[in-house]
Amino acid sequence: MPDRLRVDVAGRTLELSNLDKVLYPATGFTKGEVIDYYTRVAPVLLPHLAGRALTRIRFPNGVNGSSFFEKNAPAATPSWVHTETLPVPGSAKGRETIDYVVADELPTLVWLANLAALELHTPQWQIGAHPDLMVVDLDPGAPAELRQCCQVALLLRDRLADDGIESYPKTSGKKGMQLCCPIAGTQAADAVSGYARRVAQELERAHPKLIVSKMTRKLRAGKIFIDWSQNSAAKTTVAPYSLRAQSVPAVSTPLTWAEVAAGAAGKRPAVKPYPATEVLTRIAEQGDLLAPLLDGGPELPG
């Protein structure tokens, strides 16, 4: 394969490079396969990215090499890429604004994949709006693992349902899980984070041997940390269908509640870090399990 290849993607001309470069050495998964995955998953991925400031984690030399977070649009960003200049909450570098990339069309997604932007992370709100999602991260402290995450996910689902909040599970693509909840988009991030924290603390009191709501790492051994802080204005969460930088090209994968229940009961492989090829098969069979997130939801209790 040539080192550089000019292609037309939905009316945009892109120059792709080093398509044979292996980005996942353990499996031989190449940059060309990364681009192919993101192209094929785009119909279900792009609606979850549209309108949101995108943070990327780039791995130019593969998952075993060095990586870097990238919020600012890189040098030589094509003029047709949608960018938005936004204030930076909690910037460690003292920046007042950043020119964020907004991935709302296939050519942008392919362009990012060609830059080895393997991981795609978004905030819980669209640009210029209040949060329209509440996301709760379930992080297992060893020896706890995905089985215990599933058990906590079921408890959290039922507690949120008491307040009329629907929740939709996905794997993180690494060791944990997230629950995503569509909300009204009328409340500030602090209110959303505060509600998630209250629920996490309530479940910790009810299940102290299984759940911890405090961020102190030494408290997490053998428990599931309910990370309510994902809703902070300075936080982002890995997008559904994003690749992760693991030994295999694992994906943050939407789940059914039946799969979560099976995972909680210890039935394997009901829940696992799903690889890209299996995720594409799941989408062909199930569609986008997180499509309800795009329809909005209720206000959270005060």
CORJO-V989466 format. One record per residue. N is the residue number from 1. RES is the residue in three letters. PHI is phi as a letter, one per 20 degrees, with the letter a starting at -180 (* if undefined). OMEGA is omega as a letter, one per 40 degrees, with the letter a starting at -180 (none if undefined). D_FIRST is the distance of its C-alpha to the first C-alpha in whole Angstrom. Layout:
BEGIN
N/RES/PHI/OMEGA/D_FIRST ; N/RES/PHI/OMEGA/D_FIRST
END
This chain:
BEGIN
1/MET/*/a/0 ; 2/PRO/f/i/4 ; 3/ASP/f/a/7 ; 4/ARG/c/a/8 ; 5/LEU/c/i/9 ; 6/ARG/e/a/12 ; 7/VAL/c/i/14 ; 8/ASP/d/i/17 ; 9/VAL/c/i/19 ; 10/ALA/l/i/22 ; 11/GLY/n/i/23 ; 12/ARG/d/i/21 ; 13/THR/e/i/19 ; 14/LEU/c/i/16 ; 15/GLU/d/i/13 ; 16/LEU/e/a/11 ; 17/SER/c/i/10 ; 18/ASN/l/a/8 ; 19/LEU/f/i/7 ; 20/ASP/e/a/7 ; 21/LYS/f/a/11 ; 22/VAL/e/i/13 ; 23/LEU/d/i/16 ; 24/TYR/c/a/19 ; 25/PRO/g/a/19 ; 26/ALA/f/a/22 ; 27/THR/d/a/19 ; 28/GLY/m/a/16 ; 29/PHE/f/a/15 ; 30/THR/e/i/12 ; 31/LYS/f/i/12 ; 32/GLY/g/i/10 ; 33/GLU/f/i/13 ; 34/VAL/f/i/16 ; 35/ILE/f/i/15 ; 36/ASP/f/i/15 ; 37/TYR/f/a/18 ; 38/TYR/f/i/20 ; 39/THR/f/a/19 ; 40/ARG/f/a/21 ; 41/VAL/e/a/23 ; 42/ALA/g/a/24 ; 43/PRO/g/i/27 ; 44/VAL/e/a/29 ; 45/LEU/f/a/28 ; 46/LEU/g/i/28 ; 47/PRO/f/i/32 ; 48/HIS/e/i/33 ; 49/LEU/e/a/31 ; 50/ALA/g/i/33 ; 51/GLY/m/a/35 ; 52/ARG/d/i/35 ; 53/ALA/f/a/34 ; 54/LEU/d/i/31 ; 55/THR/d/a/30 ; 56/ARG/d/i/27 ; 57/ILE/d/a/26 ; 58/ARG/d/a/23 ; 59/PHE/c/a/21 ; 60/PRO/f/i/19 ; 61/ASN/d/i/19 ; 62/GLY/n/a/19 ; 63/VAL/f/i/22 ; 64/ASN/e/i/23 ; 65/GLY/e/i/23 ; 66/SER/f/a/25 ; 67/SER/c/i/26 ; 68/PHE/b/i/28 ; 69/PHE/f/i/29 ; 70/GLU/c/i/29 ; 71/LYS/d/a/31 ; 72/ASN/f/i/31 ; 73/ALA/f/a/29 ; 74/PRO/f/i/26 ; 75/ALA/g/i/26 ; 76/ALA/m/i/25 ; 77/THR/f/i/25 ; 78/PRO/g/a/24 ; 79/SER/f/a/28 ; 80/TRP/e/i/27 ; 81/VAL/f/i/27 ; 82/HIS/f/i/30 ; 83/THR/c/i/32 ; 84/GLU/c/i/36 ; 85/THR/e/a/38 ; 86/LEU/c/i/40 ; 87/PRO/f/a/42 ; 88/VAL/d/i/41 ; 89/PRO/f/i/43 ; 90/GLY/m/a/44 ; 91/SER/f/i/42 ; 92/ALA/f/a/42 ; 93/LYS/d/i/41 ; 94/GLY/m/i/43 ; 95/ARG/f/i/41 ; 96/GLU/e/i/43 ; 97/THR/c/i/40 ; 98/ILE/c/i/37 ; 99/ASP/e/a/34 ; 100/TYR/e/i/33 ; 101/VAL/e/i/30 ; 102/VAL/d/a/30 ; 103/ALA/e/a/28 ; 104/ASP/d/i/29 ; 105/GLU/b/a/26 ; 106/LEU/g/a/23 ; 107/PRO/g/i/21 ; 108/THR/f/i/23 ; 109/LEU/f/i/22 ; 110/VAL/f/i/18 ; 111/TRP/g/i/19 ; 112/LEU/f/i/20 ; 113/ALA/f/i/18 ; 114/ASN/f/i/15 ; 115/LEU/e/a/18 ; 116/ALA/m/i/18 ; 117/ALA/e/a/21 ; 118/LEU/f/a/21 ; 119/GLU/d/a/25 ; 120/LEU/c/a/27 ; 121/HIS/c/a/31 ; 122/THR/c/i/34 ; 123/PRO/f/a/37 ; 124/GLN/e/a/40 ; 125/TRP/b/i/41 ; 126/GLN/e/a/39 ; 127/ILE/g/i/40 ; 128/GLY/m/a/43 ; 129/ALA/c/i/45 ; 130/HIS/f/a/46 ; 131/PRO/g/i/44 ; 132/ASP/d/i/44 ; 133/LEU/c/i/42 ; 134/MET/d/a/44 ; 135/VAL/c/i/42 ; 136/VAL/d/a/43 ; 137/ASP/e/i/41 ; 138/LEU/d/a/42 ; 139/ASP/d/a/41 ; 140/PRO/f/i/42 ; 141/GLY/e/a/44 ; 142/ALA/g/e/44 ; 143/PRO/e/i/45 ; 144/ALA/f/a/45 ; 145/GLU/b/a/41 ; 146/LEU/f/i/40 ; 147/ARG/g/i/43 ; 148/GLN/f/i/45 ; 149/CYS/g/i/43 ; 150/CYS/f/i/44 ; 151/GLN/f/i/47 ; 152/VAL/f/i/48 ; 153/ALA/g/i/45 ; 154/LEU/f/i/48 ; 155/LEU/f/a/51 ; 156/LEU/f/i/49 ; 157/ARG/g/a/49 ; 158/ASP/f/i/52 ; 159/ARG/f/i/54 ; 160/LEU/f/i/52 ; 161/ALA/f/i/53 ; 162/ASP/g/i/56 ; 163/ASP/e/i/55 ; 164/GLY/m/a/54 ; 165/ILE/d/i/50 ; 166/GLU/e/i/47 ; 167/SER/c/a/45 ; 168/TYR/c/a/41 ; 169/PRO/e/i/40 ; 170/LYS/b/i/36 ; 171/THR/f/i/35 ; 172/SER/f/a/33 ; 173/GLY/n/i/30 ; 174/LYS/d/a/32 ; 175/LYS/e/a/36 ; 176/GLY/d/a/37 ; 177/MET/b/i/38 ; 178/GLN/c/i/39 ; 179/LEU/d/a/41 ; 180/CYS/d/a/41 ; 181/CYS/c/i/44 ; 182/PRO/f/i/44 ; 183/ILE/c/a/47 ; 184/ALA/f/a/49 ; 185/GLY/m/a/47 ; 186/THR/d/a/51 ; 187/GLN/d/a/51 ; 188/ALA/f/a/50 ; 189/ALA/g/a/48 ; 190/ASP/f/i/51 ; 191/ALA/f/i/52 ; 192/VAL/f/i/49 ; 193/SER/f/i/49 ; 194/GLY/f/i/53 ; 195/TYR/f/i/53 ; 196/ALA/g/i/50 ; 197/ARG/f/i/52 ; 198/ARG/f/i/55 ; 199/VAL/f/i/53 ; 200/ALA/f/i/52 ; 201/GLN/f/i/55 ; 202/GLU/f/i/57 ; 203/LEU/f/i/55 ; 204/GLU/f/i/55 ; 205/ARG/f/a/59 ; 206/ALA/f/a/58 ; 207/HIS/c/a/56 ; 208/PRO/f/i/56 ; 209/LYS/e/a/55 ; 210/LEU/d/a/52 ; 211/ILE/c/i/51 ; 212/VAL/c/a/51 ; 213/SER/d/a/51 ; 214/LYS/e/a/51 ; 215/MET/f/a/48 ; 216/THR/g/a/50 ; 217/ARG/f/a/47 ; 218/LYS/f/i/50 ; 219/LEU/e/a/51 ; 220/ARG/e/a/48 ; 221/ALA/g/i/48 ; 222/GLY/m/a/48 ; 223/LYS/c/i/48 ; 224/ILE/d/i/46 ; 225/PHE/e/i/46 ; 226/ILE/e/a/46 ; 227/ASP/e/i/45 ; 228/TRP/f/a/46 ; 229/SER/f/i/45 ; 230/GLN/g/a/42 ; 231/ASN/e/i/44 ; 232/SER/f/a/45 ; 233/ALA/f/a/44 ; 234/ALA/e/a/42 ; 235/LYS/d/i/40 ; 236/THR/c/i/36 ; 237/THR/c/i/35 ; 238/VAL/g/a/32 ; 239/ALA/f/i/31 ; 240/PRO/g/i/31 ; 241/TYR/m/i/27 ; 242/SER/f/i/26 ; 243/LEU/f/i/24 ; 244/ARG/c/a/26 ; 245/ALA/e/i/25 ; 246/GLN/d/i/26 ; 247/SER/f/i/25 ; 248/VAL/d/i/23 ; 249/PRO/f/a/22 ; 250/ALA/f/a/25 ; 251/VAL/c/i/27 ; 252/SER/f/a/30 ; 253/THR/d/i/31 ; 254/PRO/f/a/34 ; 255/LEU/c/i/37 ; 256/THR/e/i/40 ; 257/TRP/f/i/43 ; 258/ALA/f/i/43 ; 259/GLU/f/i/41 ; 260/VAL/f/i/42 ; 261/ALA/f/i/45 ; 262/ALA/f/i/44 ; 263/GLY/f/i/42 ; 264/ALA/f/i/46 ; 265/ALA/e/i/47 ; 266/GLY/n/i/45 ; 267/LYS/e/a/43 ; 268/ARG/d/e/40 ; 269/PRO/e/a/37 ; 270/ALA/f/i/38 ; 271/VAL/c/a/37 ; 272/LYS/a/i/34 ; 273/PRO/f/a/31 ; 274/TYR/f/i/29 ; 275/PRO/f/a/25 ; 276/ALA/g/a/23 ; 277/THR/f/i/22 ; 278/GLU/f/i/26 ; 279/VAL/f/i/27 ; 280/LEU/f/i/25 ; 281/THR/f/i/27 ; 282/ARG/f/a/30 ; 283/ILE/f/i/29 ; 284/ALA/f/a/29 ; 285/GLU/e/a/32 ; 286/GLN/d/a/34 ; 287/GLY/m/i/33 ; 288/ASP/e/a/33 ; 289/LEU/f/a/36 ; 290/LEU/d/i/37 ; 291/ALA/g/i/37 ; 292/PRO/f/i/41 ; 293/LEU/f/a/40 ; 294/LEU/e/a/39 ; 295/ASP/e/a/43 ; 296/GLY/n/a/45 ; 297/GLY/b/a/48 ; 298/PRO/e/i/51 ; 299/GLU/f/i/53 ; 300/LEU/f/i/53 ; 301/PRO/g/a/57 ; 302/GLY/f/none/58
END
